[in-house]
Amino acid sequence: MLRKSLANIKVVDFSQIGAGPTCSMFLGDLGADVVKVEPPNGDHGRKLGPPWYVDDESAIFVSFNRNKRSVCLDLKSEQGLEVAKKLISEADVLVESFRPGVMTRLGLGYESVKTFNPKIVYCAVSAYGSTGEHSGKAGVDGILQAASGLMMLLGEDGDAPSKVQAPIVDVSTGYMASISVIAQLFQRERTGEGGYLDVSLFATAVAIQQSSITAYLGNGELPARTGSAAPYSAPNEAFEANDGWIMVAAYLGDRWSRFCTIIEMPQLIDDSRFSSSSLRVVNRKQMRTELKEIFASKSSAHWIECFERSDILCSKVCDYKDLMSNSALHHLNLITVIEGANGHIYKSPGFPVNSRESLSAPHRAPPKLGQHTQEVLDELGYSPSQIEKMLKVGVAVI
């Protein structure tokens, strides 16, 4: 089963908030044993909100931290660092998201770690990478949306800068990091050696804009901000019906002809302004003027029924209430339901590949701070008296 593919892999996770935790969560989804090392006051993500999930738990923390065990350590203490090193010595993967240099100052940088665990796959997630003039700068999802140019793609021309409200750079960076970790683990199987992965939010934010940046590099023109419309094809955008919005993609030749027939405007098929997708992109404003009244005359359900019957790509522009009623969401088991030790039921988007396995493979709920400290210390071989002493002086917290 895919959900058991990393069953023998141990991950120690020092990351916080979004990108790093996404990486380690996906590794946990694939069966890895993920131990999340948190400071005494916890992952910063635990305190972000509203919106909250339940009982003032942060939706941010809940969404990025299933399938992990929480160990709470004071890394500023000598014994806390000793425990961390013992965890790392037994790990296959280390994930961290401190500013470059922090782990080195703690004695946990890659050059130090590989001396006692040469097979470690060390994944460092940062805003701008571990080298270069920007390496010391911190950054979060919104800052990297701004720095990468992504914000200036969103909205309409003349609008204030806008961001994707879902943390798209964090999540995409987490995906990239997890793919890289798995590739490095595969390489290790062949060579016996671990490696260092330098993963940055900035690099990912640039990479997810491949088509628009490629166009700019080719023609030197800043992309127009076109709202819902794809800048490279038309019609491929949202239109307002008399009860809401629908998204329509009918830019290929045959679909354009069928589209015009359905909306009872066959004269547009061979109109010199709109006879190709490229011309429709250039003359988009005129095209939308021609289409506005006809779309507003009927309901979204009417248009969707007509378009789907003729194999024209379309969808209602949905909010989350609409999404939760979509049968595809449930057929693909895209919402993971986990029962926590506190009796709470946690629901969030799950691992998106082969997700039907979630029905038979159990998940671990997002951990409470320090929930597994004693359990993991016991596994590392510390005696009950040693654990009690660490808890008493605050080296470890449960």
Order of alpha helices (4+ residues) and beta strands (2+ residues): beta-alpha-beta-alpha-beta-alpha-beta-alpha-alpha-beta-alpha-alpha-beta-alpha-alpha-beta-beta-alpha-alpha-alpha-alpha-beta-alpha-alpha-beta-beta-alpha-alpha-beta
